[in-house]
Amino acid sequence: MSAQRIVSLLPSATEIVATLGLAGRLVGRSHQCDYPPEVAALPALSSTKVRLDGDSRDIHLSVEEILTRAVSVYDVDAARLRALRPDVILTQTQCAICAVTPADLEDALRDWTGARPALVSLEPDDLSEVWGDMLRVGEAVGASDRARAAVEDLQARLEAIRARAATAGRRPRVAAIEWIEPLMAGGNWMPELVGIAGGESLFAQPGVHSPWLAWETLVGADPEVIVILPCGFHLPQGLKDLALLRVRPEWRRLSAVRRGEVYVVDGQHFFNRPGPRLVESAEILAEILHPGLFDFGHAGRDWLRAA
């Protein structure tokens, strides 16, 4: 049966629904869902307890303080959610810090009256599971054929990038930094994207959660390229938090820093959302790593070379 009323509490799921051409069926969203832009008109059903007015160090400390109290990072407006009468609720179990989880919905679902909505919880660890989750969403909302076609198109675009990048003749060693203070390397699907774009990913393995990164390890590896893509940060905030790296004496010792091969990316919209725009994330990496081969128009808008 085709779901006519969809609530998405996950930005990547919202983007998946839009990619399937069903954005008009969305009746509610999370406070983080901001793409495509028209979803901003939908009621936001969640909020965060994390203080977001500081730098990455302040945010990390705020999250730790919340977790020590054994409470959820998010609040869900249960009354408003029930009033929307969704057929399907899209959420996730991949990261309790990143977005609303089924546990955050327990109160709302416990008091539900009438037919309960279907709950679809996404948990991708690598690209194959991202595409699998797109198919699951398609099935849940009655658009399986559209989902299969969308996945095939996205995979074809990635393979085209991989094929062209393979002609570059070199594969720069890349440090993808997913959090600045403390340092965290980009894991899960990030190493796959680096490989597709023609680079060699350092510090993380495909399908494995993002690991904390010691400064000694970063210096010892001495990457040729550093790509900074903080989870949840728009480009201006990522650029601002570079100050936390520049005050470290180790930072100036890195070859990528001395050669001007440090780049900042919009981590809010790319890389950290396991959905259709991971293909655009690969395009960004390809532009950075092999500018003579790729120009998708992302430079200056979605990524910048650090000054």
C-alpha positions as CSV (number, residue, x, y, z in Angstrom):
1,M,0.0,0.0,0.0
2,S,1.3,3.5,-0.8
3,A,2.0,5.6,2.2
4,Q,0.3,9.0,1.8
5,R,1.5,10.7,5.0
6,I,5.2,10.4,5.8
7,V,7.2,11.8,8.7
8,S,10.9,11.8,8.4
9,L,13.0,12.3,11.5
10,L,16.3,11.9,9.6
11,P,17.8,14.4,7.1
12,S,19.0,11.6,4.8
13,A,15.7,9.9,4.8
14,T,14.0,13.2,3.9
15,E,16.4,13.5,0.9
16,I,15.6,9.9,-0.1
17,V,11.9,10.6,-0.1
18,A,12.5,13.7,-2.2
19,T,14.7,11.7,-4.6
20,L,11.8,9.3,-5.1
21,G,9.6,12.3,-6.1
22,L,7.4,12.0,-3.0
23,A,8.3,15.2,-1.1
24,G,4.7,16.2,-1.3
25,R,3.7,13.3,1.0
26,L,6.0,14.5,3.8
27,V,3.9,15.9,6.6
28,G,6.6,16.4,9.3
29,R,10.3,16.5,9.7
30,S,13.1,16.7,12.2
31,H,14.6,20.1,13.2
32,Q,17.7,19.0,11.2
33,C,15.9,18.3,7.9
34,D,16.7,21.2,5.6
35,Y,17.0,19.7,2.1
36,P,15.4,20.1,-0.3
37,P,14.7,23.7,0.8
38,E,10.9,23.4,0.6
39,V,10.8,21.0,3.5
40,A,11.5,24.0,5.8
41,A,7.7,24.7,5.6
42,L,6.9,21.4,7.3
43,P,6.4,21.2,11.1
44,A,9.7,20.3,13.0
45,L,8.9,17.5,15.4
46,S,12.3,17.3,17.2
47,S,14.7,19.5,19.1
48,T,18.2,18.9,20.5
49,K,19.4,19.4,24.1
50,V,23.0,20.0,22.8
51,R,24.3,23.6,23.0
52,L,25.2,24.5,19.4
53,D,26.5,28.0,20.0
54,G,30.1,27.0,20.6
55,D,32.9,25.3,18.7
56,S,33.4,21.6,18.2
57,R,35.1,21.3,21.6
58,D,32.1,23.0,23.3
59,I,29.6,20.8,21.4
60,H,31.6,17.6,22.3
61,L,31.5,18.5,26.0
62,S,27.8,19.3,25.9
63,V,27.1,15.9,24.3
64,E,29.2,14.2,27.0
65,E,27.4,16.0,29.8
66,I,24.0,14.9,28.4
67,L,25.1,11.3,28.0
68,T,26.5,11.1,31.6
69,R,22.9,11.9,32.8
70,A,21.7,8.9,30.7
71,V,19.2,10.9,28.9
72,S,18.5,11.3,25.2
73,V,20.1,14.0,23.1
74,Y,16.8,14.8,21.5
75,D,13.2,15.6,22.4
76,V,10.3,14.6,20.2
77,D,7.0,16.6,20.1
78,A,4.8,13.5,20.7
79,A,1.5,15.4,20.7
80,R,2.3,17.1,17.4
81,L,3.5,13.8,15.9
82,R,0.3,12.0,16.8
83,A,-1.8,14.9,15.4
84,L,-0.1,14.5,12.0
85,R,-1.4,10.9,11.7
86,P,1.5,9.6,9.6
87,D,1.4,6.2,7.8
88,V,5.1,5.8,8.0
89,I,7.8,7.3,10.3
90,L,11.4,7.2,9.1
91,T,14.2,7.3,11.7
92,Q,17.6,5.7,12.4
93,T,19.6,3.6,14.8
94,Q,23.0,4.4,13.3
95,C,24.0,7.1,15.8
96,A,22.1,8.2,18.9
97,I,24.1,11.5,18.9
98,C,23.4,12.4,15.2
99,A,19.6,12.1,15.0
100,V,16.4,10.8,16.6
101,T,16.3,7.1,17.3
102,P,13.3,4.7,17.9
103,A,14.1,5.0,21.6
104,D,13.3,8.7,21.4
105,L,9.9,7.8,20.0
106,E,8.8,5.4,22.7
107,D,6.5,7.8,24.6
108,A,4.8,8.9,21.4
109,L,4.2,5.4,20.2
110,R,3.2,4.0,23.6
111,D,0.2,6.4,23.8
112,W,-0.8,6.0,20.1
113,T,-4.5,5.7,19.4
114,G,-5.8,4.1,16.2
115,A,-3.7,2.4,13.6
116,R,0.0,2.7,14.5
117,P,2.3,4.0,11.8
118,A,5.0,1.8,10.3
119,L,8.4,2.6,11.8
120,V,11.3,2.3,9.4
121,S,14.7,2.6,11.1
122,L,17.8,3.0,9.0
123,E,21.3,1.9,10.0
124,P,23.8,1.9,7.1
125,D,27.4,1.3,7.7
126,D,28.7,1.3,4.2
127,L,27.6,2.3,0.7
128,S,25.9,-1.0,-0.1
129,E,23.8,-0.6,3.0
130,V,22.9,3.0,2.1
131,W,21.5,1.8,-1.2
132,G,19.7,-1.0,0.6
133,D,18.1,1.5,3.0
134,M,16.9,3.5,0.0
135,L,15.2,0.4,-1.3
136,R,13.7,-0.2,2.1
137,V,12.3,3.3,2.2
138,G,10.9,2.8,-1.3
139,E,9.2,-0.3,-0.3
140,A,7.8,1.3,2.9
141,V,6.2,4.2,1.0
142,G,5.0,2.2,-2.0
143,A,7.7,3.3,-4.5
144,S,9.9,0.3,-4.9
145,D,10.3,0.7,-8.7
146,R,11.3,4.4,-8.3
147,A,13.8,3.4,-5.5
148,R,15.5,0.7,-7.7
149,A,15.8,3.2,-10.6
150,A,17.2,5.9,-8.3
151,V,19.8,3.5,-6.8
152,E,20.9,2.3,-10.2
153,D,21.4,5.9,-11.4
154,L,23.4,6.9,-8.3
155,Q,25.6,3.8,-8.6
156,A,26.2,4.5,-12.2
157,R,27.3,8.1,-11.4
158,L,29.7,6.7,-8.8
159,E,31.2,4.2,-11.2
160,A,31.7,7.0,-13.8
161,I,33.7,8.9,-11.2
162,R,35.7,5.8,-10.3
163,A,36.6,5.1,-13.9
164,R,37.8,8.6,-14.6
165,A,39.7,8.9,-11.4
166,A,41.5,5.7,-12.2
167,T,43.2,7.5,-15.1
168,A,44.9,10.0,-12.8
169,G,48.0,8.0,-12.4
170,R,48.3,8.8,-8.6
171,R,46.2,8.3,-5.5
172,P,46.9,10.9,-2.8
173,R,46.9,9.7,0.8
174,V,43.9,11.4,2.4
175,A,42.9,12.2,6.0
176,A,39.2,12.8,6.2
177,I,38.5,14.7,9.5
178,E,34.9,14.2,10.7
179,W,35.4,16.1,14.0
180,I,37.9,18.7,15.0
181,E,38.2,18.7,18.8
182,P,38.7,16.0,19.7
183,L,40.0,14.6,16.4
184,M,37.9,11.9,14.7
185,A,38.5,10.3,11.3
186,G,35.7,9.7,8.8
187,G,34.6,6.1,8.8
188,N,31.6,4.0,7.5
189,W,31.2,4.9,3.8
190,M,33.8,7.7,3.9
191,P,36.8,5.4,2.9
192,E,34.8,4.1,0.0
193,L,34.1,7.6,-1.3
194,V,37.8,8.5,-1.0
195,G,38.6,5.4,-3.0
196,I,36.0,6.1,-5.7
197,A,37.4,9.7,-6.0
198,G,40.9,8.4,-6.6
199,G,42.5,8.7,-3.2
200,E,43.8,6.4,-0.5
201,S,41.9,6.7,2.8
202,L,43.8,6.8,6.0
203,F,42.8,5.9,9.6
204,A,39.4,4.2,8.9
205,Q,38.0,1.0,7.3
206,P,34.9,0.8,5.1
207,G,31.8,-0.2,7.1
208,V,33.5,0.6,10.5
209,H,32.3,3.5,12.6
210,S,34.4,6.6,12.6
211,P,37.4,6.3,15.0
212,W,38.9,8.8,17.4
213,L,42.2,10.0,16.0
214,A,45.3,10.7,18.1
215,W,47.5,13.6,17.0
216,E,50.5,11.4,17.1
217,T,48.8,9.1,14.6
218,L,47.9,11.9,12.3
219,V,51.5,13.3,12.4
220,G,53.0,9.9,11.9
221,A,50.9,9.2,8.8
222,D,51.6,12.7,7.4
223,P,48.7,12.7,4.8
224,E,49.2,14.4,1.4
225,V,45.6,15.9,1.6
226,I,43.5,16.8,4.6
227,V,39.7,17.2,4.1
228,I,37.8,18.6,7.0
229,L,34.1,17.7,7.0
230,P,32.8,18.2,10.6
231,C,29.5,16.4,11.1
232,G,26.6,18.9,11.2
233,F,28.8,22.0,10.4
234,H,28.1,24.3,7.5
235,L,31.1,25.6,5.6
236,P,31.4,28.9,7.7
237,Q,31.5,27.0,11.0
238,G,34.0,24.5,9.6
239,L,36.3,27.3,8.5
240,K,35.9,29.0,11.9
241,D,36.9,25.8,13.8
242,L,40.2,25.6,11.8
243,A,41.5,27.9,14.6
244,L,41.4,24.8,16.9
245,L,43.8,23.0,14.6
246,R,46.1,25.9,13.9
247,V,47.0,26.5,17.5
248,R,48.4,23.0,17.7
249,P,52.2,22.8,17.1
250,E,51.7,19.5,15.4
251,W,49.5,21.1,12.7
252,R,52.3,23.1,11.2
253,R,54.4,20.0,10.8
254,L,52.0,18.3,8.4
255,S,53.0,18.1,4.8
256,A,49.4,18.8,3.6
257,V,49.4,22.0,5.7
258,R,52.8,23.2,4.4
259,R,51.7,22.5,0.8
260,G,48.3,24.1,1.1
261,E,46.4,20.9,0.6
262,V,43.9,21.4,3.4
263,Y,40.2,21.7,2.4
264,V,37.0,22.4,4.3
265,V,33.7,21.0,3.2
266,D,30.1,21.6,4.1
267,G,29.7,18.6,6.5
268,Q,26.1,19.5,7.2
269,H,24.9,18.6,3.7
270,F,27.5,16.2,2.5
271,F,29.4,13.1,3.6
272,N,27.6,12.7,6.9
273,R,24.1,12.1,5.5
274,P,23.8,8.5,4.2
275,G,21.6,9.2,1.3
276,P,21.5,10.3,-2.4
277,R,24.0,13.2,-1.9
278,L,26.8,10.9,-1.1
279,V,27.3,10.8,-4.8
280,E,27.8,14.6,-4.7
281,S,30.2,14.0,-1.8
282,A,32.3,11.8,-4.1
283,E,32.1,14.6,-6.7
284,I,33.5,17.0,-4.2
285,L,36.4,14.7,-3.3
286,A,37.1,14.1,-7.0
287,E,37.4,17.9,-7.6
288,I,39.7,18.2,-4.6
289,L,42.0,15.3,-5.4
290,H,42.1,15.5,-9.2
291,P,41.1,19.1,-10.3
292,G,42.5,18.5,-13.8
293,L,40.0,15.7,-14.3
294,F,36.8,16.9,-12.5
295,D,34.8,20.0,-12.3
296,F,31.2,19.5,-11.1
297,G,30.7,23.1,-9.9
298,H,31.0,22.4,-6.1
299,A,34.2,24.5,-5.6
300,G,33.5,27.8,-3.8
301,R,30.0,26.8,-2.8
302,D,30.3,23.4,-1.1
303,W,34.1,23.3,-0.4
304,L,37.0,25.7,-0.1
305,R,40.8,25.4,0.2
306,A,41.8,26.6,3.6
307,A,43.7,29.8,3.5
